[in-house]
């Protein structure tokens, strides 16, 4: 006869009942009931009020709550004074600031101070709404240290009646402070502002540099990200319906690194990328990024002789529907690389990848496929490099003949090759024979020798960092004219 266990009265089957499914199911039901009773018993003993107090005590050790300083978060009251008071208190007491869910109307700028971090509940639940009709900045962090600082889980917007320019987050610092680096911007949504995040707070200083931007969602702004700084890493950006998605600009030596974008999405912007200063950018890259139907093209470089050390697109999707060039590098000096990308054109046109007039820009395309809407496809592997350029000679010097010219070109690693083949000019010391253009000049003056084949002697030439090529004055060598030939290479200063 079957027996039962002491505690839960589980059936102990007799040998002949060992394979009885009914006995097994009965035991499972008893176990399930016992476990549920145990769970309910534990839950009934939890003091929720005490638990909430404990959580709040730990939170208070880490951050102050803006509602403790009078913030309402109803979208009606002006919460700027309360939030600023919370920041001031946090700065004085080495704490951070927590902004719980709500709509916080701001009639003035929030000034972040020192190493105070700002935390919302989420980018959809904590919204800071700028309400000053003249415009301004929502979060000003200019000249305040970003070292170890985090701004995250907030939405930034403005009221419809605000006519002036509004910047979501403004950063940067003077060269003396040099402290607008090593911060984190995470889970931020920005809608309808002039600039979403801008590092141009101190135009003659440094921008936001060496920072992490993660999961930044920006829509309907004039400029989404205005990264006036180098060394930034941008992960999972989503930038849509902006005049320009992101502008890159190198200011005053913020970092030797460039900007790296990873797994981003750019959709229906005017331009996705703008390189908006002749100082250009450090080596930068877009990796695993989707570019979708920019109105004017993926890249805009409006100023002549913009210095681009290197800009690469790796594992990207370039989706266009216009007749314009995908990338207009007409004014660029530098190297562009497109590797392992897919180019999809919805209008079956033969849109150029790069403006063909960009003679001073080297373009490498490798392992890339171009697909038209009708299914036609082609594989792209080619290089558009620099061509020999004839140097304009002065002071009586002329080229030897049409096959022997004084000319120059630059390789994709910025090495300038200069060939000298000239005759009949003024050979006196310190005479300039010609000038190299910007982008083909050495960082420091260099000297080199050429052969005077007519007189059988070596002549000494120099190139300055302003591009002047001149004759080195050496009294021991007679100033005799003749045919001079030579060749020199050097690294260009970008």
PAVOVEX-944812 format. One record per residue (C-alpha): residue in one letter; residue number from 0; x negated, y negated, z. Coordinates in Angstrom, 1 decimal. Example, Ala and Ser with C-alpha at 12.3 -4.5 7.8 and 13.67 -1.06 7.14 Angstrom:
BEGIN
code|pos|east|north|up
a|0|-12.3|4.5|7.8 $
s|1|-13.7|1.1|7.1 $
This chain:
BEGIN
code|pos|east|north|up
x|0|0.0|0.0|0.0 $
x|1|-1.3|-3.5|-0.9 $
x|2|-2.6|-5.8|1.8 $
x|3|-3.1|-9.6|2.0 $
x|4|-6.0|-11.9|2.8 $
x|5|-6.0|-13.8|6.1 $
x|6|-6.0|-17.5|5.0 $
x|7|-4.2|-17.8|1.7 $
x|8|-2.3|-14.5|1.7 $
x|9|-3.8|-13.4|-1.5 $
x|10|-2.8|-9.9|-2.6 $
x|11|-5.3|-7.1|-2.3 $
x|12|-4.2|-4.6|-4.9 $
x|13|-4.3|-0.9|-4.5 $
x|14|-6.5|1.0|-6.9 $
x|15|-3.5|1.9|-9.0 $
x|16|-2.5|-1.8|-9.2 $
x|17|-6.0|-3.1|-10.2 $
x|18|-5.0|-3.8|-13.8 $
x|19|-1.6|-5.2|-12.9 $
x|20|-1.3|-8.7|-14.5 $
x|21|1.5|-9.6|-12.3 $
x|22|-0.6|-9.2|-9.2 $
x|23|-3.4|-11.4|-10.7 $
x|24|-1.0|-14.2|-11.7 $
x|25|0.6|-14.2|-8.3 $
x|26|-2.8|-14.7|-6.7 $
x|27|-3.6|-17.6|-9.2 $
x|28|-0.4|-19.3|-8.3 $
x|29|-1.2|-19.1|-4.6 $
x|30|-4.7|-20.5|-5.2 $
x|31|-3.3|-23.4|-7.2 $
x|32|-0.8|-24.3|-4.6 $
x|33|-3.4|-24.2|-1.8 $
x|34|-5.8|-26.5|-3.7 $
x|35|-3.0|-29.0|-4.4 $
x|36|-2.1|-29.1|-0.8 $
x|37|-5.7|-29.7|0.1 $
x|38|-6.0|-32.6|-2.4 $
x|39|-2.8|-34.3|-1.2 $
x|40|-4.0|-34.0|2.4 $
x|41|-7.3|-35.7|1.6 $
x|42|-5.6|-38.5|-0.3 $
x|43|-3.2|-39.2|2.5 $
x|44|-6.1|-39.9|4.8 $
x|45|-7.7|-42.5|2.6 $
x|46|-7.4|-46.1|4.0 $
x|47|-7.0|-48.0|0.7 $
x|48|-7.2|-51.4|2.5 $
x|49|-10.5|-50.4|4.2 $
x|50|-11.8|-49.1|0.8 $
x|51|-11.0|-52.4|-0.9 $
x|52|-12.7|-54.3|1.9 $
x|53|-15.8|-52.2|1.5 $
x|54|-15.9|-52.8|-2.2 $
x|55|-15.5|-56.5|-1.8 $
x|56|-18.3|-56.6|0.8 $
x|57|-20.7|-54.9|-1.6 $
x|58|-19.6|-57.3|-4.4 $
x|59|-20.1|-60.3|-2.1 $
x|60|-23.7|-59.2|-1.6 $
x|61|-24.2|-59.3|-5.3 $
x|62|-22.0|-62.1|-6.6 $
x|63|-19.5|-64.7|-5.6 $
x|64|-16.0|-64.7|-7.0 $
x|65|-14.9|-68.0|-8.7 $
x|66|-11.4|-67.6|-7.2 $
x|67|-12.9|-68.0|-3.8 $
x|68|-13.9|-71.5|-4.9 $
x|69|-10.4|-72.4|-6.2 $
x|70|-10.3|-71.1|-9.8 $
x|71|-6.8|-70.1|-10.8 $
x|72|-7.2|-68.5|-14.3 $
x|73|-3.7|-69.3|-15.5 $
x|74|-4.8|-71.2|-18.6 $
x|75|-3.1|-74.4|-17.3 $
x|76|-5.2|-75.7|-14.5 $
x|77|-8.7|-77.1|-15.0 $
x|78|-11.0|-74.4|-13.6 $
x|79|-14.3|-76.0|-14.5 $
x|80|-14.9|-77.7|-11.1 $
x|81|-14.3|-74.4|-9.2 $
x|82|-16.5|-72.3|-11.5 $
x|83|-19.2|-74.9|-11.4 $
x|84|-19.0|-74.9|-7.6 $
x|85|-19.4|-71.1|-7.6 $
x|86|-22.5|-71.4|-9.8 $
x|87|-24.0|-74.1|-7.6 $
x|88|-23.4|-72.0|-4.5 $
x|89|-24.8|-68.9|-6.1 $
x|90|-27.9|-70.8|-7.2 $
x|91|-28.5|-72.0|-3.7 $
x|92|-27.9|-68.6|-2.1 $
x|93|-29.6|-66.4|-4.8 $
x|94|-26.4|-64.7|-5.9 $
x|95|-24.6|-64.2|-9.2 $
x|96|-21.1|-65.3|-10.3 $
x|97|-18.1|-63.0|-11.0 $
x|98|-15.2|-64.3|-13.1 $
x|99|-12.2|-61.9|-12.8 $
x|100|-9.6|-61.4|-15.4 $
x|101|-7.7|-64.5|-16.4 $
x|102|-7.6|-67.5|-18.7 $
x|103|-9.8|-70.2|-17.4 $
x|104|-9.2|-73.6|-18.9 $
x|105|-12.3|-75.9|-18.9 $
x|106|-12.2|-79.6|-19.4 $
x|107|-16.0|-79.9|-19.1 $
x|108|-19.1|-77.8|-19.6 $
x|109|-20.2|-75.0|-17.2 $
x|110|-23.9|-75.5|-16.4 $
x|111|-25.6|-72.2|-15.5 $
x|112|-28.5|-72.7|-13.1 $
x|113|-31.7|-70.9|-12.2 $
x|114|-31.5|-67.1|-12.3 $
x|115|-27.7|-67.0|-11.8 $
x|116|-26.0|-64.4|-14.0 $
x|117|-22.4|-64.7|-15.1 $
x|118|-20.1|-61.6|-15.2 $
x|119|-16.5|-61.4|-16.4 $
x|120|-14.3|-58.3|-16.2 $
x|121|-14.3|-57.6|-19.9 $
x|122|-14.5|-59.5|-23.2 $
x|123|-10.7|-59.3|-23.6 $
x|124|-9.7|-59.9|-20.0 $
x|125|-11.9|-62.9|-18.9 $
x|126|-11.4|-65.8|-21.2 $
x|127|-13.1|-69.3|-20.9 $
x|128|-11.0|-71.8|-22.9 $
x|129|-12.6|-75.2|-23.7 $
x|130|-10.1|-78.0|-23.5 $
x|131|-12.1|-81.2|-23.9 $
x|132|-10.8|-82.8|-27.1 $
x|133|-14.1|-84.5|-27.8 $
x|134|-15.9|-81.1|-28.0 $
x|135|-19.0|-79.9|-26.1 $
x|136|-20.6|-76.8|-24.7 $
x|137|-18.8|-74.0|-22.8 $
x|138|-21.8|-72.5|-21.1 $
x|139|-24.9|-74.6|-21.0 $
x|140|-28.1|-72.8|-20.1 $
x|141|-30.6|-75.2|-21.6 $
x|142|-33.9|-75.5|-19.6 $
x|143|-32.7|-72.9|-17.1 $
x|144|-34.6|-69.7|-16.8 $
x|145|-33.2|-66.7|-18.7 $
x|146|-35.7|-64.3|-17.1 $
x|147|-33.6|-61.3|-15.9 $
x|148|-30.4|-63.2|-16.4 $
x|149|-27.2|-61.6|-17.9 $
x|150|-24.1|-63.2|-19.4 $
x|151|-21.6|-60.6|-20.2 $
x|152|-17.9|-59.5|-20.4 $
x|153|-16.4|-62.8|-21.4 $
x|154|-14.4|-64.3|-24.2 $
x|155|-15.1|-67.9|-25.3 $
x|156|-12.6|-70.0|-27.2 $
x|157|-11.1|-73.5|-27.4 $
x|158|-7.7|-75.1|-27.4 $
x|159|-6.2|-75.9|-30.8 $
x|160|-6.2|-79.7|-30.1 $
x|161|-10.0|-79.8|-29.6 $
x|162|-11.3|-81.8|-32.6 $
x|163|-15.0|-82.1|-31.7 $
x|164|-17.7|-79.5|-32.2 $
x|165|-17.8|-76.8|-29.6 $
x|166|-20.7|-74.4|-28.8 $
x|167|-20.0|-71.3|-26.9 $
x|168|-23.4|-70.8|-25.3 $
x|169|-26.3|-73.2|-25.7 $
x|170|-29.9|-72.3|-24.8 $
x|171|-33.5|-73.3|-25.4 $
x|172|-36.1|-75.1|-23.3 $
x|173|-38.9|-77.5|-23.5 $
x|174|-42.4|-76.4|-24.4 $
x|175|-43.4|-77.2|-20.8 $
x|176|-40.8|-75.0|-19.2 $
x|177|-40.9|-72.2|-21.9 $
x|178|-38.4|-70.2|-19.9 $
x|179|-35.6|-69.4|-22.4 $
x|180|-36.6|-65.8|-22.8 $
x|181|-36.0|-62.2|-21.5 $
x|182|-32.3|-62.6|-20.9 $
x|183|-29.3|-60.4|-21.9 $
x|184|-26.1|-61.4|-23.6 $
x|185|-23.7|-58.5|-23.6 $
x|186|-20.0|-57.8|-24.5 $
x|187|-19.1|-61.3|-25.5 $
x|188|-16.3|-62.3|-27.8 $
x|189|-16.3|-65.7|-29.4 $
x|190|-13.5|-67.2|-31.5 $
x|191|-13.0|-70.4|-33.5 $
x|192|-16.0|-72.4|-32.3 $
x|193|-18.6|-74.5|-34.2 $
x|194|-21.5|-72.3|-33.0 $
x|195|-21.0|-69.1|-31.2 $
x|196|-24.4|-68.9|-29.5 $
x|197|-27.1|-71.4|-30.3 $
x|198|-30.7|-71.6|-29.3 $
x|199|-31.1|-75.2|-30.5 $
x|200|-30.7|-76.9|-27.2 $
x|201|-34.1|-78.5|-27.4 $
x|202|-34.9|-79.0|-31.1 $
x|203|-38.5|-80.0|-30.5 $
x|204|-39.0|-77.2|-27.9 $
x|205|-38.4|-73.5|-28.1 $
x|206|-35.2|-71.6|-28.8 $
x|207|-33.7|-68.5|-27.1 $
x|208|-36.4|-65.9|-27.7 $
x|209|-37.3|-62.3|-26.7 $
x|210|-33.7|-61.7|-25.6 $
x|211|-31.2|-58.8|-26.0 $
x|212|-27.8|-59.5|-27.7 $
x|213|-25.6|-56.4|-27.4 $
x|214|-22.0|-56.0|-28.7 $
x|215|-21.4|-59.6|-29.6 $
x|216|-18.1|-60.1|-31.5 $
x|217|-17.8|-63.4|-33.3 $
x|218|-15.0|-64.6|-35.7 $
x|219|-14.0|-67.8|-37.4 $
x|220|-17.0|-70.0|-36.4 $
x|221|-19.0|-72.3|-38.5 $
x|222|-22.2|-70.5|-37.5 $
x|223|-21.8|-67.3|-35.5 $
x|224|-25.3|-66.8|-34.0 $
x|225|-27.8|-69.6|-34.4 $
x|226|-30.9|-67.9|-33.2 $
x|227|-33.5|-70.7|-33.0 $
x|228|-36.1|-68.3|-31.7 $
x|229|-38.1|-65.1|-32.4 $
x|230|-38.4|-61.7|-30.8 $
x|231|-34.7|-61.2|-30.3 $
x|232|-33.0|-57.9|-30.6 $
x|233|-29.3|-57.9|-31.7 $
x|234|-27.5|-54.6|-31.3 $
x|235|-23.9|-53.9|-32.6 $
x|236|-23.0|-57.5|-33.6 $
x|237|-19.6|-57.9|-35.3 $
x|238|-19.5|-61.2|-37.2 $
x|239|-16.5|-62.0|-39.4 $
x|240|-15.0|-65.0|-41.2 $
x|241|-17.7|-67.4|-40.4 $
x|242|-19.2|-70.0|-42.8 $
x|243|-22.6|-68.5|-41.9 $
x|244|-22.8|-65.3|-39.9 $
x|245|-26.3|-65.8|-38.4 $
x|246|-29.0|-68.4|-38.9 $
x|247|-32.6|-67.5|-38.2 $
x|248|-35.2|-70.2|-37.5 $
x|249|-38.7|-70.2|-36.1 $
x|250|-39.3|-73.3|-34.1 $
x|251|-42.5|-73.7|-32.0 $
x|252|-44.3|-70.4|-31.5 $
x|253|-41.7|-68.7|-29.3 $
x|254|-42.9|-65.2|-30.2 $
x|255|-45.0|-63.4|-32.7 $
x|256|-42.2|-60.9|-33.3 $
x|257|-39.2|-61.6|-35.5 $
x|258|-35.6|-60.8|-35.0 $
x|259|-34.3|-57.2|-35.2 $
x|260|-30.6|-56.4|-36.0 $
x|261|-29.4|-52.9|-35.4 $
x|262|-26.0|-51.3|-36.4 $
x|263|-24.3|-54.6|-37.2 $
x|264|-21.2|-55.5|-39.3 $
x|265|-20.9|-58.7|-41.3 $
x|266|-17.5|-59.2|-43.0 $
x|267|-16.2|-61.9|-45.3 $
x|268|-18.5|-64.7|-44.2 $
x|269|-19.5|-67.5|-46.5 $
x|270|-23.1|-66.4|-46.2 $
x|271|-24.1|-63.6|-43.9 $
x|272|-27.6|-64.9|-43.2 $
x|273|-29.1|-68.4|-43.4 $
x|274|-32.8|-69.2|-43.0 $
x|275|-32.4|-72.8|-42.4 $
x|276|-35.8|-74.3|-41.7 $
x|277|-38.9|-74.6|-43.8 $
x|278|-40.8|-73.0|-40.9 $
x|279|-39.0|-69.9|-41.9 $
x|280|-39.1|-66.7|-39.8 $
x|281|-41.4|-64.1|-38.3 $
x|282|-41.2|-60.5|-39.6 $
x|283|-37.5|-59.6|-39.2 $
x|284|-35.2|-56.7|-40.1 $
x|285|-31.7|-55.5|-40.5 $
x|286|-31.2|-51.8|-39.8 $
x|287|-28.1|-49.8|-40.3 $
x|288|-26.1|-53.0|-41.0 $
x|289|-22.9|-53.3|-43.1 $
x|290|-22.6|-56.4|-45.2 $
x|291|-19.0|-56.8|-46.6 $
x|292|-17.9|-59.2|-49.3 $
x|293|-19.7|-62.4|-48.4 $
x|294|-18.1|-65.3|-50.4 $
x|295|-21.4|-66.8|-51.6 $
x|296|-24.0|-64.1|-51.1 $
x|297|-25.8|-62.3|-48.3 $
x|298|-28.6|-64.8|-47.8 $
x|299|-28.9|-68.6|-48.1 $
x|300|-32.3|-70.3|-48.0 $
x|301|-31.6|-74.0|-48.7 $
x|302|-35.0|-75.6|-48.3 $
x|303|-38.0|-75.3|-50.7 $
x|304|-41.1|-73.4|-49.6 $
x|305|-39.4|-71.7|-46.7 $
x|306|-42.0|-69.3|-45.1 $
x|307|-40.8|-65.8|-44.7 $
x|308|-43.5|-63.5|-43.5 $
x|309|-41.4|-60.4|-44.0 $
x|310|-37.7|-59.6|-44.1 $
x|311|-36.5|-56.0|-44.5 $
x|312|-33.2|-54.3|-45.0 $
x|313|-33.2|-50.6|-44.0 $
x|314|-30.3|-48.1|-44.2 $
x|315|-27.8|-50.9|-44.9 $
x|316|-24.6|-51.1|-46.9 $
x|317|-24.4|-54.2|-49.2 $
x|318|-20.8|-54.6|-50.4 $
x|319|-20.1|-57.5|-52.8 $
x|320|-17.4|-58.7|-55.1 $
x|321|-18.8|-61.9|-56.5 $
x|322|-20.8|-62.7|-59.6 $
x|323|-23.4|-64.5|-57.5 $
x|324|-26.7|-63.0|-56.6 $
x|325|-26.7|-60.8|-53.5 $
x|326|-29.7|-62.6|-52.1 $
x|327|-30.9|-66.0|-53.2 $
x|328|-34.6|-66.3|-52.4 $
x|329|-35.2|-69.2|-54.8 $
x|330|-36.9|-71.3|-52.1 $
x|331|-38.6|-68.5|-50.2 $
x|332|-42.3|-67.7|-49.8 $
x|333|-42.8|-64.2|-48.5 $
x|334|-42.0|-60.6|-48.8 $
x|335|-38.5|-59.0|-49.0 $
x|336|-38.0|-55.3|-48.7 $
x|337|-34.8|-53.3|-49.4 $
x|338|-35.1|-49.6|-48.5 $
x|339|-32.7|-46.7|-48.3 $
x|340|-29.7|-49.0|-48.9 $
x|341|-26.4|-48.6|-50.8 $
x|342|-25.2|-51.5|-52.9 $
x|343|-21.5|-51.3|-53.8 $
x|344|-20.0|-53.8|-56.2 $
x|345|-16.2|-53.9|-56.5 $
x|346|-16.0|-55.9|-59.7 $
x|347|-18.2|-53.7|-61.9 $
x|348|-20.5|-56.6|-62.7 $
x|349|-24.2|-56.6|-63.2 $
x|350|-24.8|-58.9|-60.2 $
x|351|-28.5|-59.5|-59.6 $
x|352|-29.9|-58.3|-56.3 $
x|353|-32.2|-61.3|-56.1 $
x|354|-32.2|-64.6|-57.9 $
x|355|-34.7|-64.0|-60.8 $
x|356|-36.1|-67.5|-60.4 $
x|357|-37.6|-66.6|-57.1 $
x|358|-41.2|-66.5|-58.4 $
x|359|-42.9|-67.1|-55.1 $
x|360|-41.1|-64.3|-53.4 $
x|361|-42.1|-60.6|-53.6 $
x|362|-39.3|-58.2|-53.6 $
x|363|-39.6|-54.4|-53.1 $
x|364|-36.6|-52.2|-53.7 $
x|365|-37.0|-48.5|-52.9 $
x|366|-34.7|-45.4|-52.5 $
x|367|-31.6|-47.6|-53.0 $
x|368|-28.5|-46.7|-55.0 $
x|369|-26.2|-49.2|-56.7 $
x|370|-22.6|-48.1|-57.2 $
x|371|-20.0|-49.9|-59.3 $
x|372|-16.2|-49.7|-58.7 $
x|373|-15.8|-47.6|-61.8 $
x|374|-18.1|-45.0|-60.5 $
x|375|-21.2|-45.9|-62.5 $
x|376|-24.3|-45.7|-60.4 $
x|377|-28.0|-46.2|-60.7 $
x|378|-31.0|-45.6|-58.5 $
x|379|-33.3|-48.6|-57.8 $
x|380|-37.0|-48.4|-57.2 $
x|381|-38.9|-51.5|-58.4 $
x|382|-41.1|-54.3|-57.3 $
x|383|-40.9|-58.0|-58.3 $
x|384|-44.3|-59.4|-57.4 $
x|385|-46.3|-62.6|-57.9 $
x|386|-47.7|-63.4|-61.3 $
x|387|-50.9|-65.1|-62.2 $
x|388|-50.5|-68.9|-62.1 $
x|389|-52.7|-71.3|-63.9 $
x|390|-54.4|-73.9|-61.7 $
x|391|-54.2|-77.5|-62.8 $
x|392|-57.8|-78.6|-63.1 $
x|393|-58.9|-82.2|-62.5 $
x|394|-62.0|-84.5|-62.7 $
x|395|-62.8|-83.4|-66.3 $
x|396|-62.8|-79.6|-65.6 $
x|397|-61.0|-77.5|-68.2 $
x|398|-60.4|-73.8|-68.5 $
x|399|-63.0|-71.8|-70.5 $
x|400|-60.5|-70.7|-73.1 $
x|401|-57.0|-69.3|-73.3 $
x|402|-58.2|-65.9|-72.2 $
x|403|-60.5|-67.1|-69.4 $
x|404|-58.5|-69.3|-67.1 $
x|405|-58.8|-70.6|-63.5 $
x|406|-55.8|-68.9|-62.0 $
x|407|-54.4|-67.4|-58.8 $
x|408|-51.7|-65.0|-57.5 $
x|409|-50.7|-63.5|-54.2 $
x|410|-50.0|-59.8|-53.2 $
x|411|-47.1|-58.6|-51.0 $
x|412|-49.4|-58.7|-48.0 $
x|413|-50.1|-62.4|-48.5 $
x|414|-53.6|-62.0|-49.9 $
x|415|-54.4|-64.7|-52.4 $
x|416|-56.6|-63.8|-55.4 $
x|417|-58.4|-66.8|-57.0 $
x|418|-60.3|-66.5|-60.3 $
x|419|-62.6|-69.4|-61.4 $
x|420|-63.3|-69.8|-65.1 $
x|421|-63.9|-73.5|-65.9 $
x|422|-66.3|-75.8|-67.7 $
x|423|-67.4|-79.3|-68.7 $
x|424|-66.2|-81.1|-65.5 $
x|425|-68.0|-83.3|-63.0 $
x|426|-70.3|-81.1|-61.0 $
x|427|-71.1|-83.6|-58.2 $
x|428|-70.8|-82.5|-54.6 $
x|429|-67.4|-82.9|-52.9 $
x|430|-65.6|-83.2|-56.2 $
x|431|-62.2|-81.7|-56.2 $
x|432|-61.4|-79.4|-59.1 $
x|433|-57.8|-78.6|-58.3 $
x|434|-55.3|-78.0|-55.5 $
x|435|-53.5|-74.8|-54.4 $
x|436|-49.8|-75.1|-53.6 $
x|437|-48.2|-74.4|-50.1 $
x|438|-48.1|-70.7|-49.5 $
x|439|-51.4|-70.1|-51.2 $
x|440|-53.7|-71.9|-48.8 $
x|441|-56.1|-70.5|-46.2 $
x|442|-55.4|-71.2|-42.5 $
x|443|-59.0|-72.6|-42.2 $
x|444|-61.4|-73.9|-44.8 $
x|445|-63.5|-71.3|-46.5 $
x|446|-66.6|-71.3|-48.7 $
x|447|-67.5|-69.1|-51.6 $
x|448|-69.9|-68.9|-54.5 $
x|449|-69.5|-68.8|-58.3 $
x|450|-72.0|-68.3|-61.1 $
x|451|-73.0|-71.1|-63.3 $
x|452|-73.6|-68.9|-66.4 $
x|453|-75.0|-71.8|-68.5 $
x|454|-77.8|-72.7|-66.1 $
x|455|-78.2|-69.3|-64.4 $
x|456|-77.6|-70.6|-60.8 $
x|457|-75.0|-70.0|-58.0 $
x|458|-72.7|-72.9|-57.2 $
x|459|-70.9|-73.3|-53.9 $
x|460|-67.2|-74.1|-53.7 $
x|461|-64.8|-74.6|-50.8 $
x|462|-61.0|-74.4|-50.2 $
x|463|-59.5|-76.5|-47.5 $
x|464|-56.3|-75.7|-45.5 $
x|465|-54.6|-78.4|-47.5 $
x|466|-55.3|-76.5|-50.7 $
x|467|-58.1|-78.6|-52.2 $
x|468|-60.7|-76.6|-54.1 $
x|469|-64.0|-78.6|-54.2 $
x|470|-67.7|-78.4|-55.0 $
x|471|-69.9|-78.1|-52.0 $
x|472|-72.7|-80.7|-52.1 $
x|473|-76.1|-79.0|-52.0 $
x|474|-79.0|-81.3|-52.9 $
x|475|-81.4|-78.6|-54.0 $
x|476|-79.1|-77.7|-57.0 $
x|477|-79.1|-80.0|-59.9 $
x|478|-75.7|-81.5|-60.9 $
x|479|-75.6|-80.0|-64.3 $
x|480|-72.4|-79.1|-66.1 $
x|481|-71.8|-75.7|-67.6 $
x|482|-69.5|-72.7|-67.5 $
x|483|-68.7|-71.6|-64.0 $
x|484|-67.0|-68.2|-63.2 $
x|485|-66.2|-66.5|-59.9 $
x|486|-63.6|-64.6|-57.9 $
x|487|-62.5|-64.9|-54.3 $
x|488|-59.7|-63.5|-52.1 $
x|489|-58.3|-64.7|-48.7 $
x|490|-55.2|-64.4|-46.6 $
x|491|-52.6|-67.1|-47.1 $
x|492|-51.4|-69.1|-44.1 $
x|493|-47.6|-68.9|-44.0 $
